[in-house]
């Protein structure tokens, strides 16, 4: 489907218009929820508040990843400089990403989705899968194995872990800092803030959530977008991409910041996240999504993922 055949140039321009107030609001909401989670546990530390905070923090860590994605596309703020700064320091760095590395892979995904050249194909090609396989992945996510493998891959790719001339494995702190100084600095600032209030242990919530719920939410979100779709190897986004209509809890966890409108994003990547719902509504009203996979909730998606 060609959007240009169904929407006027003026309509597309209006949908692609940036709004700085909406962009700042997104950051305030995400960091507001993050701050509230830490405050909740600081004031009332018990198993229930810790569990609630870990779940919500995992959702907001995914939320920061989504804001990084938006800034990487240059769609959140009007200013390219502001997109780069906010995307790097207040979105990517706290969740241990480098926005430039992410976008290099992501733009390749946009160019080659629907083909064997898609760099993310390995994530979802084999779906649907058995229930045993799927739940094994869930357990790996929640027990930290997925996060550990991610960091190990990052360290090897960036030669932070390397083999020296004596065939011995080495760990380079210099390379670690040179490649990930933004992540190191932002997380140290977080730890310092907690320490200033006499509660440095709160930082453990950030790490535990990242090594558990964030990995689970990220996996399900990723699979919901392209796994078990009508025609994975069709270049039409209507065939190779799925959008999901989440409930309120899923918006806090699996689908923060309108990431659920992934089909709409692939149709017009330059539309900001805060206008994707409007775009989805217009597409629906014009009958353009009648053959698309628009799933009601992530539980419905999981049922499609499991054969």
C-alpha positions as a Markdown table, in Angstrom:
| # | Residue | x | y | z |
|---|---|---|---|---|
| 1 | Unk | 0.0 | 0.0 | 0.0 |
| 2 | Unk | 1.3 | 3.4 | -0.9 |
| 3 | Unk | 0.2 | 6.1 | 1.6 |
| 4 | Unk | 0.7 | 8.8 | -1.1 |
| 5 | Unk | -2.2 | 7.2 | -3.0 |
| 6 | Unk | -4.6 | 7.5 | -0.1 |
| 7 | Unk | -3.5 | 10.8 | 1.7 |
| 8 | Unk | -2.9 | 14.2 | 0.3 |
| 9 | Unk | 0.5 | 15.9 | 0.6 |
| 10 | Unk | -1.1 | 18.4 | 3.1 |
| 11 | Unk | -2.4 | 15.6 | 5.3 |
| 12 | Unk | 1.0 | 13.9 | 5.4 |
| 13 | Unk | 2.7 | 17.2 | 6.3 |
| 14 | Unk | 0.2 | 17.7 | 9.1 |
| 15 | Unk | 0.8 | 14.2 | 10.5 |
| 16 | Unk | 4.5 | 14.7 | 10.3 |
| 17 | Unk | 4.6 | 18.0 | 12.1 |
| 18 | Unk | 6.8 | 18.1 | 15.2 |
| 19 | Unk | 5.5 | 19.5 | 18.5 |
| 20 | Unk | 8.1 | 20.3 | 21.2 |
| 21 | Unk | 5.5 | 20.5 | 23.9 |
| 22 | Unk | 4.4 | 16.9 | 23.2 |
| 23 | Unk | 8.1 | 15.9 | 23.1 |
| 24 | Unk | 8.9 | 17.4 | 26.5 |
| 25 | Unk | 5.7 | 16.0 | 27.9 |
| 26 | Unk | 6.8 | 12.5 | 26.9 |
| 27 | Unk | 10.1 | 12.8 | 28.7 |
| 28 | Unk | 8.4 | 14.3 | 31.8 |
| 29 | Unk | 5.9 | 11.5 | 31.9 |
| 30 | Unk | 8.5 | 8.7 | 31.5 |
| 31 | Unk | 11.0 | 10.1 | 34.0 |
| 32 | Unk | 8.1 | 11.1 | 36.3 |
| 33 | Unk | 7.0 | 7.4 | 36.5 |
| 34 | Unk | 10.6 | 6.3 | 37.0 |
| 35 | Unk | 11.0 | 8.8 | 39.9 |
| 36 | Unk | 7.7 | 7.7 | 41.4 |
| 37 | Unk | 8.8 | 4.1 | 41.4 |
| 38 | Unk | 12.0 | 4.9 | 43.3 |
| 39 | Unk | 10.1 | 7.1 | 45.7 |
| 40 | Unk | 7.5 | 4.4 | 46.4 |
| 41 | Unk | 10.1 | 1.9 | 47.4 |
| 42 | Unk | 12.1 | 4.5 | 49.4 |
| 43 | Unk | 9.1 | 5.4 | 51.5 |
| 44 | Unk | 7.5 | 2.0 | 51.8 |
| 45 | Unk | 10.1 | -0.7 | 51.1 |
| 46 | Unk | 8.2 | -4.1 | 51.1 |
| 47 | Unk | 7.9 | -7.0 | 48.6 |
| 48 | Unk | 4.8 | -5.6 | 47.0 |
| 49 | Unk | 6.1 | -2.1 | 46.4 |
| 50 | Unk | 9.4 | -3.6 | 45.1 |
| 51 | Unk | 7.5 | -5.9 | 42.7 |
| 52 | Unk | 5.3 | -3.1 | 41.4 |
| 53 | Unk | 8.3 | -0.8 | 40.9 |
| 54 | Unk | 10.3 | -3.4 | 39.1 |
| 55 | Unk | 7.4 | -4.0 | 36.7 |
| 56 | Unk | 6.8 | -0.3 | 36.1 |
| 57 | Unk | 10.5 | 0.4 | 35.8 |
| 58 | Unk | 10.9 | -2.3 | 33.1 |
| 59 | Unk | 8.1 | -0.6 | 31.2 |
| 60 | Unk | 9.7 | 2.8 | 31.5 |
| 61 | Unk | 13.1 | 1.4 | 30.4 |
| 62 | Unk | 11.4 | 0.2 | 27.3 |
| 63 | Unk | 9.8 | 3.6 | 27.1 |
| 64 | Unk | 13.2 | 5.3 | 27.1 |
| 65 | Unk | 14.2 | 2.9 | 24.3 |
| 66 | Unk | 11.1 | 4.1 | 22.4 |
| 67 | Unk | 12.0 | 7.7 | 22.9 |
| 68 | Unk | 15.6 | 7.0 | 21.8 |
| 69 | Unk | 14.0 | 5.5 | 18.6 |
| 70 | Unk | 11.9 | 8.6 | 18.1 |
| 71 | Unk | 14.8 | 10.9 | 18.6 |
| 72 | Unk | 17.0 | 8.8 | 16.3 |
| 73 | Unk | 14.4 | 9.2 | 13.5 |
| 74 | Unk | 14.4 | 13.0 | 14.3 |
| 75 | Unk | 10.6 | 12.9 | 14.8 |
| 76 | Unk | 10.2 | 13.9 | 18.5 |
| 77 | Unk | 11.5 | 17.5 | 18.7 |
| 78 | Unk | 11.7 | 20.1 | 15.9 |
| 79 | Unk | 15.4 | 20.6 | 16.5 |
| 80 | Unk | 17.9 | 18.0 | 15.3 |
| 81 | Unk | 20.3 | 19.0 | 18.0 |
| 82 | Unk | 17.7 | 18.5 | 20.7 |
| 83 | Unk | 16.7 | 15.2 | 19.3 |
| 84 | Unk | 20.3 | 14.1 | 19.4 |
| 85 | Unk | 21.0 | 15.4 | 22.9 |
| 86 | Unk | 17.8 | 14.1 | 24.6 |
| 87 | Unk | 18.0 | 10.8 | 22.7 |
| 88 | Unk | 21.6 | 10.3 | 23.7 |
| 89 | Unk | 21.6 | 11.4 | 27.3 |
| 90 | Unk | 18.0 | 11.0 | 28.7 |
| 91 | Unk | 16.8 | 8.1 | 26.6 |
| 92 | Unk | 19.6 | 5.8 | 25.3 |
| 93 | Unk | 22.3 | 6.2 | 27.9 |
| 94 | Unk | 20.3 | 5.3 | 31.0 |
| 95 | Unk | 19.4 | 1.9 | 29.4 |
| 96 | Unk | 22.9 | 1.2 | 28.1 |
| 97 | Unk | 22.4 | 2.0 | 24.5 |
| 98 | Unk | 24.3 | 4.1 | 21.9 |
| 99 | Unk | 21.8 | 5.9 | 19.7 |
| 100 | Unk | 24.1 | 5.9 | 16.7 |
| 101 | Unk | 24.7 | 2.2 | 16.8 |
| 102 | Unk | 21.0 | 1.5 | 17.3 |
| 103 | Unk | 19.9 | 3.7 | 14.4 |
| 104 | Unk | 22.5 | 2.2 | 12.0 |
| 105 | Unk | 20.9 | -1.2 | 12.5 |
| 106 | Unk | 17.3 | 0.2 | 12.7 |
| 107 | Unk | 17.5 | 2.1 | 9.4 |
| 108 | Unk | 18.8 | -1.0 | 7.7 |
| 109 | Unk | 15.7 | -2.8 | 9.2 |
| 110 | Unk | 13.4 | -0.2 | 7.6 |
| 111 | Unk | 15.1 | -0.5 | 4.2 |
| 112 | Unk | 15.1 | -4.3 | 4.1 |
| 113 | Unk | 12.0 | -5.4 | 6.1 |
| 114 | Unk | 10.2 | -8.1 | 4.1 |
| 115 | Unk | 13.4 | -9.5 | 2.8 |
| 116 | Unk | 16.3 | -11.8 | 3.8 |
| 117 | Unk | 18.4 | -8.8 | 4.3 |
| 118 | Unk | 16.5 | -7.5 | 7.3 |
| 119 | Unk | 19.1 | -7.4 | 10.2 |
| 120 | Unk | 16.4 | -8.2 | 12.7 |
| 121 | Unk | 15.0 | -11.2 | 10.9 |
| 122 | Unk | 16.7 | -13.7 | 13.2 |
| 123 | Unk | 14.5 | -12.4 | 16.1 |
| 124 | Unk | 11.2 | -13.4 | 14.6 |
| 125 | Unk | 11.6 | -15.6 | 11.5 |
| 126 | Unk | 11.0 | -18.9 | 13.2 |
| 127 | Unk | 7.7 | -17.9 | 14.7 |
| 128 | Unk | 5.1 | -19.4 | 15.5 |
| 129 | Unk | 7.0 | -21.7 | 17.9 |
| 130 | Unk | 6.1 | -24.3 | 20.5 |
| 131 | Unk | 4.8 | -23.2 | 23.9 |
| 132 | Unk | 7.9 | -24.9 | 25.5 |
| 133 | Unk | 10.3 | -22.8 | 23.3 |
| 134 | Unk | 8.4 | -19.6 | 24.0 |
| 135 | Unk | 8.3 | -20.0 | 27.8 |
| 136 | Unk | 11.9 | -21.0 | 27.9 |
| 137 | Unk | 12.7 | -17.6 | 26.4 |
| 138 | Unk | 10.5 | -15.9 | 29.0 |
| 139 | Unk | 12.4 | -17.6 | 31.8 |
| 140 | Unk | 15.7 | -16.6 | 30.2 |
| 141 | Unk | 14.4 | -13.0 | 30.1 |
| 142 | Unk | 13.3 | -12.9 | 33.7 |
| 143 | Unk | 16.3 | -14.7 | 35.2 |
| 144 | Unk | 18.8 | -12.3 | 33.6 |
| 145 | Unk | 20.3 | -14.7 | 31.0 |
| 146 | Unk | 19.1 | -12.6 | 28.0 |
| 147 | Unk | 20.6 | -9.4 | 29.4 |
| 148 | Unk | 23.8 | -11.1 | 30.3 |
| 149 | Unk | 24.1 | -12.4 | 26.7 |
| 150 | Unk | 23.3 | -8.9 | 25.4 |
| 151 | Unk | 26.2 | -7.4 | 27.3 |
| 152 | Unk | 28.5 | -10.2 | 26.4 |
| 153 | Unk | 27.8 | -9.6 | 22.7 |
| 154 | Unk | 28.2 | -5.9 | 23.1 |
| 155 | Unk | 31.6 | -6.3 | 24.8 |
| 156 | Unk | 32.8 | -8.7 | 22.2 |
| 157 | Unk | 31.6 | -6.6 | 19.3 |
| 158 | Unk | 33.2 | -3.5 | 20.6 |
| 159 | Unk | 36.4 | -5.4 | 21.6 |
| 160 | Unk | 36.0 | -4.5 | 25.2 |
| 161 | Unk | 36.6 | -8.2 | 25.8 |
| 162 | Unk | 39.4 | -9.3 | 23.5 |
| 163 | Unk | 42.1 | -11.9 | 23.1 |
| 164 | Unk | 45.7 | -10.5 | 23.5 |
| 165 | Unk | 48.9 | -11.6 | 21.8 |
| 166 | Unk | 49.3 | -14.4 | 24.4 |
| 167 | Unk | 45.9 | -15.8 | 23.5 |
| 168 | Unk | 44.5 | -14.6 | 26.9 |
| 169 | Unk | 41.1 | -13.0 | 27.3 |
| 170 | Unk | 41.3 | -9.4 | 28.5 |
| 171 | Unk | 38.8 | -6.7 | 29.6 |
| 172 | Unk | 39.6 | -3.2 | 28.5 |
| 173 | Unk | 38.2 | -0.4 | 30.8 |
| 174 | Unk | 39.5 | 2.2 | 28.4 |
| 175 | Unk | 37.5 | 0.8 | 25.5 |
| 176 | Unk | 34.5 | 0.4 | 27.7 |
| 177 | Unk | 34.6 | 4.1 | 28.6 |
| 178 | Unk | 35.4 | 5.3 | 25.1 |
| 179 | Unk | 32.4 | 3.4 | 23.7 |
| 180 | Unk | 29.9 | 3.8 | 26.5 |
| 181 | Unk | 30.8 | 6.9 | 28.5 |
| 182 | Unk | 27.3 | 8.3 | 28.1 |
| 183 | Unk | 25.8 | 5.2 | 29.7 |
| 184 | Unk | 28.5 | 5.1 | 32.5 |
| 185 | Unk | 28.0 | 8.8 | 33.3 |
| 186 | Unk | 24.2 | 8.7 | 33.3 |
| 187 | Unk | 24.1 | 5.6 | 35.5 |
| 188 | Unk | 26.7 | 7.0 | 37.9 |
| 189 | Unk | 24.6 | 10.2 | 38.2 |
| 190 | Unk | 21.6 | 8.1 | 39.1 |
| 191 | Unk | 23.6 | 6.2 | 41.8 |
| 192 | Unk | 25.0 | 9.5 | 43.1 |
| 193 | Unk | 21.5 | 11.0 | 43.5 |
| 194 | Unk | 20.3 | 7.9 | 45.4 |
| 195 | Unk | 23.5 | 8.1 | 47.6 |
| 196 | Unk | 22.8 | 11.8 | 48.3 |
| 197 | Unk | 19.5 | 10.8 | 49.8 |
| 198 | Unk | 21.1 | 8.0 | 51.8 |
| 199 | Unk | 19.6 | 5.2 | 49.7 |
| 200 | Unk | 22.2 | 4.0 | 47.2 |
| 201 | Unk | 20.6 | 0.6 | 47.2 |
| 202 | Unk | 17.7 | 2.0 | 45.2 |
| 203 | Unk | 19.9 | 1.7 | 42.1 |
| 204 | Unk | 19.6 | -2.0 | 42.4 |
| 205 | Unk | 16.0 | -1.7 | 41.3 |
| 206 | Unk | 17.1 | -0.2 | 38.0 |
| 207 | Unk | 19.6 | -3.0 | 37.4 |
| 208 | Unk | 17.3 | -5.8 | 38.5 |
| 209 | Unk | 14.4 | -4.5 | 36.4 |
| 210 | Unk | 16.7 | -4.1 | 33.4 |
| 211 | Unk | 17.9 | -7.7 | 33.8 |
| 212 | Unk | 14.4 | -9.1 | 34.1 |
| 213 | Unk | 11.1 | -7.3 | 33.2 |
| 214 | Unk | 12.7 | -5.0 | 30.6 |
| 215 | Unk | 14.0 | -7.9 | 28.6 |
| 216 | Unk | 10.7 | -9.6 | 28.7 |
| 217 | Unk | 8.7 | -6.5 | 27.7 |
| 218 | Unk | 11.2 | -5.8 | 25.0 |
| 219 | Unk | 11.0 | -9.3 | 23.6 |
| 220 | Unk | 7.2 | -9.4 | 23.4 |
| 221 | Unk | 7.1 | -5.9 | 21.9 |
| 222 | Unk | 9.6 | -6.9 | 19.3 |
| 223 | Unk | 7.8 | -10.1 | 18.4 |
| 224 | Unk | 4.4 | -8.4 | 18.3 |
| 225 | Unk | 5.7 | -6.2 | 15.5 |
| 226 | Unk | 6.9 | -8.8 | 13.0 |
| 227 | Unk | 6.6 | -12.3 | 14.2 |
| 228 | Unk | 3.9 | -14.6 | 12.9 |
| 229 | Unk | 2.5 | -11.9 | 10.6 |
| 230 | Unk | 0.5 | -12.7 | 7.4 |
| 231 | Unk | 3.4 | -12.5 | 5.0 |
| 232 | Unk | 6.9 | -11.9 | 6.5 |
| 233 | Unk | 8.6 | -11.9 | 3.1 |
| 234 | Unk | 6.3 | -9.3 | 1.5 |
| 235 | Unk | 7.6 | -5.8 | 1.1 |
| 236 | Unk | 4.2 | -4.3 | 1.9 |
| 237 | Unk | 4.1 | -3.2 | 5.6 |
| 238 | Unk | 0.4 | -4.2 | 5.7 |
| 239 | Unk | 1.5 | -7.8 | 5.2 |
| 240 | Unk | 4.8 | -7.9 | 7.2 |
| 241 | Unk | 4.1 | -5.7 | 10.2 |
| 242 | Unk | 1.5 | -5.8 | 13.0 |
| 243 | Unk | 0.0 | -3.1 | 15.2 |
| 244 | Unk | -1.6 | -3.9 | 18.5 |
| 245 | Unk | -4.3 | -2.2 | 20.5 |
| 246 | Unk | -3.1 | -2.4 | 24.1 |
| 247 | Unk | -5.1 | -2.1 | 27.4 |
| 248 | Unk | -4.0 | 0.3 | 30.1 |
| 249 | Unk | -1.6 | -2.2 | 31.8 |
| 250 | Unk | 0.1 | -3.1 | 28.5 |
| 251 | Unk | 0.6 | 0.6 | 27.8 |
| 252 | Unk | 2.6 | 0.7 | 31.1 |
| 253 | Unk | 4.6 | -2.3 | 30.2 |
| 254 | Unk | 4.8 | -3.8 | 26.7 |
| 255 | Unk | 3.6 | -0.7 | 24.7 |
| 256 | Unk | 4.8 | 2.6 | 26.2 |
| 257 | Unk | 4.9 | 5.8 | 24.1 |
| 258 | Unk | 2.6 | 4.5 | 21.3 |
| 259 | Unk | 5.1 | 1.9 | 20.2 |
| 260 | Unk | 2.1 | -0.4 | 19.5 |
| 261 | Unk | 1.4 | 1.4 | 16.3 |
| 262 | Unk | 4.2 | -0.2 | 14.4 |
| 263 | Unk | 2.5 | -0.8 | 11.1 |
| 264 | Unk | 1.7 | 2.9 | 11.0 |
| 265 | Unk | 5.4 | 3.7 | 11.8 |
| 266 | Unk | 6.6 | 1.5 | 8.9 |
| 267 | Unk | 4.1 | 3.1 | 6.5 |
| 268 | Unk | 5.4 | 6.6 | 7.3 |
| 269 | Unk | 8.5 | 6.6 | 9.6 |
| 270 | Unk | 8.6 | 10.4 | 9.8 |
| 271 | Unk | 5.3 | 10.6 | 11.8 |
| 272 | Unk | 6.0 | 11.4 | 15.5 |
| 273 | Unk | 4.8 | 9.0 | 18.1 |
| 274 | Unk | 2.2 | 11.5 | 19.4 |
| 275 | Unk | 0.4 | 11.5 | 16.0 |
| 276 | Unk | 0.5 | 7.7 | 15.3 |
| 277 | Unk | -2.9 | 7.2 | 17.0 |
| 278 | Unk | -4.4 | 9.8 | 14.7 |
| 279 | Unk | -2.8 | 8.2 | 11.7 |
| 280 | Unk | -4.2 | 4.8 | 12.8 |
| 281 | Unk | -7.7 | 6.2 | 13.1 |
| 282 | Unk | -7.6 | 7.8 | 9.6 |
| 283 | Unk | -6.3 | 4.6 | 8.1 |
| 284 | Unk | -9.1 | 2.6 | 9.8 |
| 285 | Unk | -11.8 | 5.1 | 8.8 |
| 286 | Unk | -10.7 | 4.8 | 5.1 |
| 287 | Unk | -10.7 | 1.0 | 5.2 |
| 288 | Unk | -7.0 | 0.7 | 4.6 |
| 289 | Unk | -6.3 | -1.7 | 7.5 |
| 290 | Unk | -9.0 | -4.2 | 6.6 |
| 291 | Unk | -6.3 | -6.7 | 5.5 |
| 292 | Unk | -3.8 | -5.8 | 8.2 |
| 293 | Unk | -3.1 | -7.7 | 11.4 |
| 294 | Unk | -4.4 | -5.4 | 14.1 |
| 295 | Unk | -4.4 | -7.4 | 17.3 |
| 296 | Unk | -6.4 | -6.6 | 20.4 |
| 297 | Unk | -3.9 | -6.8 | 23.2 |
| 298 | Unk | -0.6 | -8.5 | 23.7 |
| 299 | Unk | -2.2 | -11.7 | 25.0 |
| 300 | Unk | -3.8 | -12.1 | 21.6 |
| 301 | Unk | -0.4 | -11.7 | 20.0 |
| 302 | Unk | 1.2 | -14.3 | 22.3 |
| 303 | Unk | -1.5 | -16.8 | 21.2 |
| 304 | Unk | -0.4 | -16.2 | 17.6 |
| 305 | Unk | 3.3 | -16.6 | 18.5 |
| 306 | Unk | 2.7 | -20.0 | 20.1 |
| 307 | Unk | 1.7 | -22.8 | 17.7 |
